Amino acid sequence: MNIFTTDAVFAALQREFHYVFDGTNYPGIPKVNVNFFKDEPFDLLGENYSGRSDAL
């Protein structure tokens, strides 16, 4: 599964879902590919996003 995130959001994901990122390989744990972006506009799958992590 691809994850597109900022450093701050990734840190929160690691806290909440530590079992995904700690190297444990149990059945049912998702395998993730982490992609980082900065707070600047970027294109993803043909769509433009502002990159602002505080937009929500």
CHARMM internal coordinates of N, CA and C (Angstrom, degrees):
IC EDIT
DIST 1 N 1 CA 1.4336
DIST 1 CA 1 C 1.5250
ANGL 1 N 1 CA 1 C 107.42
DIST 1 C 2 N 1.3064
ANGL 1 CA 1 C 2 N 116.48
DIHE 1 N 1 CA 1 C 2 N 131.91
DIST 2 N 2 CA 1.4568
ANGL 1 C 2 N 2 CA 120.89
DIHE 1 CA 1 C 2 N 2 CA 175.99
DIST 2 CA 2 C 1.5199
ANGL 2 N 2 CA 2 C 110.08
DIHE 1 C 2 N 2 CA 2 C -84.88
DIST 2 C 3 N 1.3204
ANGL 2 CA 2 C 3 N 115.53
DIHE 2 N 2 CA 2 C 3 N 136.31
DIST 3 N 3 CA 1.4632
ANGL 2 C 3 N 3 CA 122.80
DIHE 2 CA 2 C 3 N 3 CA 174.57
DIST 3 CA 3 C 1.5256
ANGL 3 N 3 CA 3 C 106.86
DIHE 2 C 3 N 3 CA 3 C -121.57
DIST 3 C 4 N 1.3176
ANGL 3 CA 3 C 4 N 117.21
DIHE 3 N 3 CA 3 C 4 N 129.00
DIST 4 N 4 CA 1.4528
ANGL 3 C 4 N 4 CA 123.15
DIHE 3 CA 3 C 4 N 4 CA 176.41
DIST 4 CA 4 C 1.5188
ANGL 4 N 4 CA 4 C 106.41
DIHE 3 C 4 N 4 CA 4 C -113.15
DIST 4 C 5 N 1.3422
ANGL 4 CA 4 C 5 N 117.12
DIHE 4 N 4 CA 4 C 5 N 119.41
DIST 5 N 5 CA 1.4533
ANGL 4 C 5 N 5 CA 120.10
DIHE 4 CA 4 C 5 N 5 CA -168.56
DIST 5 CA 5 C 1.5266
ANGL 5 N 5 CA 5 C 112.10
DIHE 4 C 5 N 5 CA 5 C -153.58
DIST 5 C 6 N 1.3081
ANGL 5 CA 5 C 6 N 115.02
DIHE 5 N 5 CA 5 C 6 N 164.08
DIST 6 N 6 CA 1.4645
ANGL 5 C 6 N 6 CA 121.09
DIHE 5 CA 5 C 6 N 6 CA 170.22
DIST 6 CA 6 C 1.5298
ANGL 6 N 6 CA 6 C 108.08
DIHE 5 C 6 N 6 CA 6 C -93.18
DIST 6 C 7 N 1.3230
ANGL 6 CA 6 C 7 N 116.58
DIHE 6 N 6 CA 6 C 7 N 169.16
DIST 7 N 7 CA 1.4686
ANGL 6 C 7 N 7 CA 120.70
DIHE 6 CA 6 C 7 N 7 CA 178.56
DIST 7 CA 7 C 1.5247
ANGL 7 N 7 CA 7 C 111.60
DIHE 6 C 7 N 7 CA 7 C -58.55
DIST 7 C 8 N 1.3350
ANGL 7 CA 7 C 8 N 116.82
DIHE 7 N 7 CA 7 C 8 N -43.10
DIST 8 N 8 CA 1.4720
ANGL 7 C 8 N 8 CA 120.56
DIHE 7 CA 7 C 8 N 8 CA -177.07
DIST 8 CA 8 C 1.5233
ANGL 8 N 8 CA 8 C 111.71
DIHE 7 C 8 N 8 CA 8 C -65.53
DIST 8 C 9 N 1.3249
ANGL 8 CA 8 C 9 N 116.96
DIHE 8 N 8 CA 8 C 9 N -42.83
DIST 9 N 9 CA 1.4626
ANGL 8 C 9 N 9 CA 119.84
DIHE 8 CA 8 C 9 N 9 CA 179.95
DIST 9 CA 9 C 1.5327
ANGL 9 N 9 CA 9 C 110.11
DIHE 8 C 9 N 9 CA 9 C -68.94
DIST 9 C 10 N 1.3263
ANGL 9 CA 9 C 10 N 117.60
DIHE 9 N 9 CA 9 C 10 N -37.57
DIST 10 N 10 CA 1.4564
ANGL 9 C 10 N 10 CA 120.24
DIHE 9 CA 9 C 10 N 10 CA 178.07
DIST 10 CA 10 C 1.5283
ANGL 10 N 10 CA 10 C 111.28
DIHE 9 C 10 N 10 CA 10 C -62.46
DIST 10 C 11 N 1.3177
ANGL 10 CA 10 C 11 N 117.23
DIHE 10 N 10 CA 10 C 11 N -40.06
DIST 11 N 11 CA 1.4685
ANGL 10 C 11 N 11 CA 120.34
DIHE 10 CA 10 C 11 N 11 CA 177.22
DIST 11 CA 11 C 1.5271
ANGL 11 N 11 CA 11 C 110.53
DIHE 10 C 11 N 11 CA 11 C -59.70
DIST 11 C 12 N 1.3285
ANGL 11 CA 11 C 12 N 117.05
DIHE 11 N 11 CA 11 C 12 N -40.66
DIST 12 N 12 CA 1.4686
ANGL 11 C 12 N 12 CA 120.82
DIHE 11 CA 11 C 12 N 12 CA 178.05
DIST 12 CA 12 C 1.5279
ANGL 12 N 12 CA 12 C 110.50
DIHE 11 C 12 N 12 CA 12 C -66.59
DIST 12 C 13 N 1.3224
ANGL 12 CA 12 C 13 N 117.37
DIHE 12 N 12 CA 12 C 13 N -40.93
DIST 13 N 13 CA 1.4703
ANGL 12 C 13 N 13 CA 120.50
DIHE 12 CA 12 C 13 N 13 CA 177.20
DIST 13 CA 13 C 1.5194
ANGL 13 N 13 CA 13 C 111.21
DIHE 12 C 13 N 13 CA 13 C -61.20
DIST 13 C 14 N 1.3260
ANGL 13 CA 13 C 14 N 117.13
DIHE 13 N 13 CA 13 C 14 N -40.84
DIST 14 N 14 CA 1.4636
ANGL 13 C 14 N 14 CA 120.67
DIHE 13 CA 13 C 14 N 14 CA 178.57
DIST 14 CA 14 C 1.5261
ANGL 14 N 14 CA 14 C 111.72
DIHE 13 C 14 N 14 CA 14 C -63.79
DIST 14 C 15 N 1.3234
ANGL 14 CA 14 C 15 N 116.54
DIHE 14 N 14 CA 14 C 15 N -37.39
DIST 15 N 15 CA 1.4761
ANGL 14 C 15 N 15 CA 119.88
DIHE 14 CA 14 C 15 N 15 CA 178.12
DIST 15 CA 15 C 1.5272
ANGL 15 N 15 CA 15 C 110.96
DIHE 14 C 15 N 15 CA 15 C -67.16
DIST 15 C 16 N 1.3227
ANGL 15 CA 15 C 16 N 116.20
DIHE 15 N 15 CA 15 C 16 N -46.94
DIST 16 N 16 CA 1.4635
ANGL 15 C 16 N 16 CA 121.05
DIHE 15 CA 15 C 16 N 16 CA -174.43
DIST 16 CA 16 C 1.5268
ANGL 16 N 16 CA 16 C 113.25
DIHE 15 C 16 N 16 CA 16 C -76.69
DIST 16 C 17 N 1.3255
ANGL 16 CA 16 C 17 N 116.74
DIHE 16 N 16 CA 16 C 17 N -33.25
DIST 17 N 17 CA 1.4649
ANGL 16 C 17 N 17 CA 121.82
DIHE 16 CA 16 C 17 N 17 CA -175.71
DIST 17 CA 17 C 1.5227
ANGL 17 N 17 CA 17 C 110.41
DIHE 16 C 17 N 17 CA 17 C -124.61
DIST 17 C 18 N 1.3263
ANGL 17 CA 17 C 18 N 116.67
DIHE 17 N 17 CA 17 C 18 N 49.54
DIST 18 N 18 CA 1.4626
ANGL 17 C 18 N 18 CA 122.54
DIHE 17 CA 17 C 18 N 18 CA -175.25
DIST 18 CA 18 C 1.5189
ANGL 18 N 18 CA 18 C 112.27
DIHE 17 C 18 N 18 CA 18 C -54.64
DIST 18 C 19 N 1.3167
ANGL 18 CA 18 C 19 N 118.15
DIHE 18 N 18 CA 18 C 19 N -33.63
DIST 19 N 19 CA 1.4600
ANGL 18 C 19 N 19 CA 121.97
DIHE 18 CA 18 C 19 N 19 CA -177.58
DIST 19 CA 19 C 1.5253
ANGL 19 N 19 CA 19 C 112.28
DIHE 18 C 19 N 19 CA 19 C -65.57
DIST 19 C 20 N 1.3257
ANGL 19 CA 19 C 20 N 118.38
DIHE 19 N 19 CA 19 C 20 N -22.51
DIST 20 N 20 CA 1.4637
ANGL 19 C 20 N 20 CA 121.44
DIHE 19 CA 19 C 20 N 20 CA 177.32
DIST 20 CA 20 C 1.5277
ANGL 20 N 20 CA 20 C 110.44
DIHE 19 C 20 N 20 CA 20 C -74.74
DIST 20 C 21 N 1.3307
ANGL 20 CA 20 C 21 N 116.93
DIHE 20 N 20 CA 20 C 21 N -32.23
DIST 21 N 21 CA 1.4602
ANGL 20 C 21 N 21 CA 121.40
DIHE 20 CA 20 C 21 N 21 CA -170.99
DIST 21 CA 21 C 1.5291
ANGL 21 N 21 CA 21 C 114.27
DIHE 20 C 21 N 21 CA 21 C -107.71
DIST 21 C 22 N 1.3279
ANGL 21 CA 21 C 22 N 119.09
DIHE 21 N 21 CA 21 C 22 N -1.36
DIST 22 N 22 CA 1.4713
ANGL 21 C 22 N 22 CA 119.49
DIHE 21 CA 21 C 22 N 22 CA -174.49
DIST 22 CA 22 C 1.5262
ANGL 22 N 22 CA 22 C 114.40
DIHE 21 C 22 N 22 CA 22 C -91.88
DIST 22 C 23 N 1.3337
ANGL 22 CA 22 C 23 N 117.83
DIHE 22 N 22 CA 22 C 23 N 7.93
DIST 23 N 23 CA 1.4530
ANGL 22 C 23 N 23 CA 120.58
DIHE 22 CA 22 C 23 N 23 CA 177.18
DIST 23 CA 23 C 1.5171
ANGL 23 N 23 CA 23 C 114.18
DIHE 22 C 23 N 23 CA 23 C 88.37
DIST 23 C 24 N 1.3215
ANGL 23 CA 23 C 24 N 117.36
DIHE 23 N 23 CA 23 C 24 N -2.37
DIST 24 N 24 CA 1.4597
ANGL 23 C 24 N 24 CA 121.48
DIHE 23 CA 23 C 24 N 24 CA 176.88
DIST 24 CA 24 C 1.5246
ANGL 24 N 24 CA 24 C 108.66
DIHE 23 C 24 N 24 CA 24 C -68.64
DIST 24 C 25 N 1.3225
ANGL 24 CA 24 C 25 N 116.55
DIHE 24 N 24 CA 24 C 25 N 139.27
DIST 25 N 25 CA 1.4619
ANGL 24 C 25 N 25 CA 119.87
DIHE 24 CA 24 C 25 N 25 CA -177.02
DIST 25 CA 25 C 1.5275
ANGL 25 N 25 CA 25 C 110.22
DIHE 24 C 25 N 25 CA 25 C -122.91
DIST 25 C 26 N 1.3322
ANGL 25 CA 25 C 26 N 116.57
DIHE 25 N 25 CA 25 C 26 N 64.27
DIST 26 N 26 CA 1.4591
ANGL 25 C 26 N 26 CA 121.71
DIHE 25 CA 25 C 26 N 26 CA 176.95
DIST 26 CA 26 C 1.5239
ANGL 26 N 26 CA 26 C 109.32
DIHE 25 C 26 N 26 CA 26 C -88.85
DIST 26 C 27 N 1.3326
ANGL 26 CA 26 C 27 N 117.33
DIHE 26 N 26 CA 26 C 27 N 150.48
DIST 27 N 27 CA 1.4703
ANGL 26 C 27 N 27 CA 119.34
DIHE 26 CA 26 C 27 N 27 CA 175.17
DIST 27 CA 27 C 1.5334
ANGL 27 N 27 CA 27 C 110.81
DIHE 26 C 27 N 27 CA 27 C -58.60
DIST 27 C 28 N 1.3024
ANGL 27 CA 27 C 28 N 115.87
DIHE 27 N 27 CA 27 C 28 N 137.12
DIST 28 N 28 CA 1.4603
ANGL 27 C 28 N 28 CA 120.74
DIHE 27 CA 27 C 28 N 28 CA 177.91
DIST 28 CA 28 C 1.5131
ANGL 28 N 28 CA 28 C 115.06
DIHE 27 C 28 N 28 CA 28 C 95.16
DIST 28 C 29 N 1.3402
ANGL 28 CA 28 C 29 N 118.03
DIHE 28 N 28 CA 28 C 29 N -15.22
DIST 29 N 29 CA 1.4656
ANGL 28 C 29 N 29 CA 120.03
DIHE 28 CA 28 C 29 N 29 CA 177.21
DIST 29 CA 29 C 1.5294
ANGL 29 N 29 CA 29 C 107.81
DIHE 28 C 29 N 29 CA 29 C -78.38
DIST 29 C 30 N 1.3295
ANGL 29 CA 29 C 30 N 117.58
DIHE 29 N 29 CA 29 C 30 N 126.68
DIST 30 N 30 CA 1.4706
ANGL 29 C 30 N 30 CA 119.09
DIHE 29 CA 29 C 30 N 30 CA -178.13
DIST 30 CA 30 C 1.5246
ANGL 30 N 30 CA 30 C 111.77
DIHE 29 C 30 N 30 CA 30 C -66.95
DIST 30 C 31 N 1.3060
ANGL 30 CA 30 C 31 N 114.65
DIHE 30 N 30 CA 30 C 31 N 145.28
DIST 31 N 31 CA 1.4650
ANGL 30 C 31 N 31 CA 121.17
DIHE 30 CA 30 C 31 N 31 CA 171.87
DIST 31 CA 31 C 1.5269
ANGL 31 N 31 CA 31 C 106.17
DIHE 30 C 31 N 31 CA 31 C -95.53
DIST 31 C 32 N 1.3237
ANGL 31 CA 31 C 32 N 116.45
DIHE 31 N 31 CA 31 C 32 N 126.83
DIST 32 N 32 CA 1.4585
ANGL 31 C 32 N 32 CA 120.30
DIHE 31 CA 31 C 32 N 32 CA -173.59
DIST 32 CA 32 C 1.5205
ANGL 32 N 32 CA 32 C 111.57
DIHE 31 C 32 N 32 CA 32 C -119.55
DIST 32 C 33 N 1.3092
ANGL 32 CA 32 C 33 N 114.38
DIHE 32 N 32 CA 32 C 33 N 149.56
DIST 33 N 33 CA 1.4554
ANGL 32 C 33 N 33 CA 123.74
DIHE 32 CA 32 C 33 N 33 CA 172.41
DIST 33 CA 33 C 1.5221
ANGL 33 N 33 CA 33 C 105.86
DIHE 32 C 33 N 33 CA 33 C -117.41
DIST 33 C 34 N 1.3268
ANGL 33 CA 33 C 34 N 116.79
DIHE 33 N 33 CA 33 C 34 N 109.33
DIST 34 N 34 CA 1.4594
ANGL 33 C 34 N 34 CA 121.57
DIHE 33 CA 33 C 34 N 34 CA -173.95
DIST 34 CA 34 C 1.5312
ANGL 34 N 34 CA 34 C 109.69
DIHE 33 C 34 N 34 CA 34 C -89.88
DIST 34 C 35 N 1.3286
ANGL 34 CA 34 C 35 N 115.71
DIHE 34 N 34 CA 34 C 35 N 127.70
DIST 35 N 35 CA 1.4614
ANGL 34 C 35 N 35 CA 123.98
DIHE 34 CA 34 C 35 N 35 CA 177.93
DIST 35 CA 35 C 1.5189
ANGL 35 N 35 CA 35 C 107.86
DIHE 34 C 35 N 35 CA 35 C -118.78
DIST 35 C 36 N 1.3181
ANGL 35 CA 35 C 36 N 116.94
DIHE 35 N 35 CA 35 C 36 N 121.18
DIST 36 N 36 CA 1.4628
ANGL 35 C 36 N 36 CA 121.30
DIHE 35 CA 35 C 36 N 36 CA -178.44
DIST 36 CA 36 C 1.5230
ANGL 36 N 36 CA 36 C 110.40
DIHE 35 C 36 N 36 CA 36 C -96.15
DIST 36 C 37 N 1.3208
ANGL 36 CA 36 C 37 N 115.08
DIHE 36 N 36 CA 36 C 37 N 145.31
DIST 37 N 37 CA 1.4563
ANGL 36 C 37 N 37 CA 120.03
DIHE 36 CA 36 C 37 N 37 CA 171.66
DIST 37 CA 37 C 1.5157
ANGL 37 N 37 CA 37 C 109.15
DIHE 36 C 37 N 37 CA 37 C -136.60
DIST 37 C 38 N 1.3105
ANGL 37 CA 37 C 38 N 115.07
DIHE 37 N 37 CA 37 C 38 N 160.39
DIST 38 N 38 CA 1.4578
ANGL 37 C 38 N 38 CA 121.55
DIHE 37 CA 37 C 38 N 38 CA 179.63
DIST 38 CA 38 C 1.5285
ANGL 38 N 38 CA 38 C 108.76
DIHE 37 C 38 N 38 CA 38 C -97.15
DIST 38 C 39 N 1.3070
ANGL 38 CA 38 C 39 N 116.91
DIHE 38 N 38 CA 38 C 39 N 170.56
DIST 39 N 39 CA 1.4630
ANGL 38 C 39 N 39 CA 121.26
DIHE 38 CA 38 C 39 N 39 CA 179.23
DIST 39 CA 39 C 1.5228
ANGL 39 N 39 CA 39 C 110.30
DIHE 38 C 39 N 39 CA 39 C -78.27
DIST 39 C 40 N 1.3314
ANGL 39 CA 39 C 40 N 114.63
DIHE 39 N 39 CA 39 C 40 N 68.37
DIST 40 N 40 CA 1.4571
ANGL 39 C 40 N 40 CA 121.61
DIHE 39 CA 39 C 40 N 40 CA 176.48
DIST 40 CA 40 C 1.5245
ANGL 40 N 40 CA 40 C 106.82
DIHE 39 C 40 N 40 CA 40 C -147.93
DIST 40 C 41 N 1.3276
ANGL 40 CA 40 C 41 N 118.30
DIHE 40 N 40 CA 40 C 41 N 157.75
DIST 41 N 41 CA 1.4699
ANGL 40 C 41 N 41 CA 120.44
DIHE 40 CA 40 C 41 N 41 CA -178.06
DIST 41 CA 41 C 1.5372
ANGL 41 N 41 CA 41 C 111.64
DIHE 40 C 41 N 41 CA 41 C -58.42
DIST 41 C 42 N 1.3432
ANGL 41 CA 41 C 42 N 115.33
DIHE 41 N 41 CA 41 C 42 N 146.27
DIST 42 N 42 CA 1.4642
ANGL 41 C 42 N 42 CA 120.73
DIHE 41 CA 41 C 42 N 42 CA 177.27
DIST 42 CA 42 C 1.5268
ANGL 42 N 42 CA 42 C 108.92
DIHE 41 C 42 N 42 CA 42 C -152.33
DIST 42 C 43 N 1.3474
ANGL 42 CA 42 C 43 N 115.56
DIHE 42 N 42 CA 42 C 43 N 160.22
DIST 43 N 43 CA 1.4530
ANGL 42 C 43 N 43 CA 122.03
DIHE 42 CA 42 C 43 N 43 CA 176.65
DIST 43 CA 43 C 1.5153
ANGL 43 N 43 CA 43 C 109.44
DIHE 42 C 43 N 43 CA 43 C -101.49
DIST 43 C 44 N 1.3254
ANGL 43 CA 43 C 44 N 115.98
DIHE 43 N 43 CA 43 C 44 N 138.71
DIST 44 N 44 CA 1.4535
ANGL 43 C 44 N 44 CA 121.88
DIHE 43 CA 43 C 44 N 44 CA 177.24
DIST 44 CA 44 C 1.5188
ANGL 44 N 44 CA 44 C 107.44
DIHE 43 C 44 N 44 CA 44 C -141.17
DIST 44 C 45 N 1.3200
ANGL 44 CA 44 C 45 N 115.98
DIHE 44 N 44 CA 44 C 45 N 116.66
DIST 45 N 45 CA 1.4533
ANGL 44 C 45 N 45 CA 122.07
DIHE 44 CA 44 C 45 N 45 CA 179.04
DIST 45 CA 45 C 1.5277
ANGL 45 N 45 CA 45 C 111.46
DIHE 44 C 45 N 45 CA 45 C 53.68
DIST 45 C 46 N 1.3249
ANGL 45 CA 45 C 46 N 116.12
DIHE 45 N 45 CA 45 C 46 N 40.86
DIST 46 N 46 CA 1.4556
ANGL 45 C 46 N 46 CA 121.39
DIHE 45 CA 45 C 46 N 46 CA 176.95
DIST 46 CA 46 C 1.5143
ANGL 46 N 46 CA 46 C 115.46
DIHE 45 C 46 N 46 CA 46 C 81.96
DIST 46 C 47 N 1.3239
ANGL 46 CA 46 C 47 N 117.91
DIHE 46 N 46 CA 46 C 47 N 0.09
DIST 47 N 47 CA 1.4605
ANGL 46 C 47 N 47 CA 121.88
DIHE 46 CA 46 C 47 N 47 CA 178.49
DIST 47 CA 47 C 1.5227
ANGL 47 N 47 CA 47 C 109.75
DIHE 46 C 47 N 47 CA 47 C -109.97
DIST 47 C 48 N 1.3317
ANGL 47 CA 47 C 48 N 116.79
DIHE 47 N 47 CA 47 C 48 N 143.81
DIST 48 N 48 CA 1.4533
ANGL 47 C 48 N 48 CA 121.25
DIHE 47 CA 47 C 48 N 48 CA 178.23
DIST 48 CA 48 C 1.5280
ANGL 48 N 48 CA 48 C 109.66
DIHE 47 C 48 N 48 CA 48 C -95.05
DIST 48 C 49 N 1.3116
ANGL 48 CA 48 C 49 N 115.77
DIHE 48 N 48 CA 48 C 49 N 132.09
DIST 49 N 49 CA 1.4614
ANGL 48 C 49 N 49 CA 121.98
DIHE 48 CA 48 C 49 N 49 CA 179.10
DIST 49 CA 49 C 1.5114
ANGL 49 N 49 CA 49 C 109.05
DIHE 48 C 49 N 49 CA 49 C -122.71
DIST 49 C 50 N 1.3306
ANGL 49 CA 49 C 50 N 115.76
DIHE 49 N 49 CA 49 C 50 N 148.92
DIST 50 N 50 CA 1.4610
ANGL 49 C 50 N 50 CA 119.74
DIHE 49 CA 49 C 50 N 50 CA -175.86
DIST 50 CA 50 C 1.5189
ANGL 50 N 50 CA 50 C 112.36
DIHE 49 C 50 N 50 CA 50 C -73.63
DIST 50 C 51 N 1.3469
ANGL 50 CA 50 C 51 N 118.21
DIHE 50 N 50 CA 50 C 51 N -25.27
DIST 51 N 51 CA 1.4617
ANGL 50 C 51 N 51 CA 120.55
DIHE 50 CA 50 C 51 N 51 CA -179.32
DIST 51 CA 51 C 1.5155
ANGL 51 N 51 CA 51 C 113.06
DIHE 50 C 51 N 51 CA 51 C 82.98
DIST 51 C 52 N 1.3225
ANGL 51 CA 51 C 52 N 117.79
DIHE 51 N 51 CA 51 C 52 N -0.26
DIST 52 N 52 CA 1.4639
ANGL 51 C 52 N 52 CA 120.17
DIHE 51 CA 51 C 52 N 52 CA -178.64
DIST 52 CA 52 C 1.5183
ANGL 52 N 52 CA 52 C 109.47
DIHE 51 C 52 N 52 CA 52 C -77.57
DIST 52 C 53 N 1.3287
ANGL 52 CA 52 C 53 N 116.61
DIHE 52 N 52 CA 52 C 53 N 118.45
DIST 53 N 53 CA 1.4618
ANGL 52 C 53 N 53 CA 120.77
DIHE 52 CA 52 C 53 N 53 CA -177.69
DIST 53 CA 53 C 1.5355
ANGL 53 N 53 CA 53 C 111.69
DIHE 52 C 53 N 53 CA 53 C -79.40
DIST 53 C 54 N 1.3349
ANGL 53 CA 53 C 54 N 118.21
DIHE 53 N 53 CA 53 C 54 N -11.65
DIST 54 N 54 CA 1.4679
ANGL 53 C 54 N 54 CA 119.87
DIHE 53 CA 53 C 54 N 54 CA -179.56
DIST 54 CA 54 C 1.5315
ANGL 54 N 54 CA 54 C 111.55
DIHE 53 C 54 N 54 CA 54 C -99.62
DIST 54 C 55 N 1.3234
ANGL 54 CA 54 C 55 N 117.11
DIHE 54 N 54 CA 54 C 55 N 14.99
DIST 55 N 55 CA 1.4674
ANGL 54 C 55 N 55 CA 120.81
DIHE 54 CA 54 C 55 N 55 CA -176.17
DIST 55 CA 55 C 1.5163
ANGL 55 N 55 CA 55 C 112.70
DIHE 54 C 55 N 55 CA 55 C -68.73
DIST 55 C 56 N 1.3266
ANGL 55 CA 55 C 56 N 118.36
DIHE 55 N 55 CA 55 C 56 N -22.90
DIST 56 N 56 CA 1.4618
ANGL 55 C 56 N 56 CA 119.87
DIHE 55 CA 55 C 56 N 56 CA 179.65
DIST 56 CA 56 C 1.4849
ANGL 56 N 56 CA 56 C 107.25
DIHE 55 C 56 N 56 CA 56 C -85.92
END
COOR INIT
IC SEED 1 N 1 CA 1 C
IC BUILD
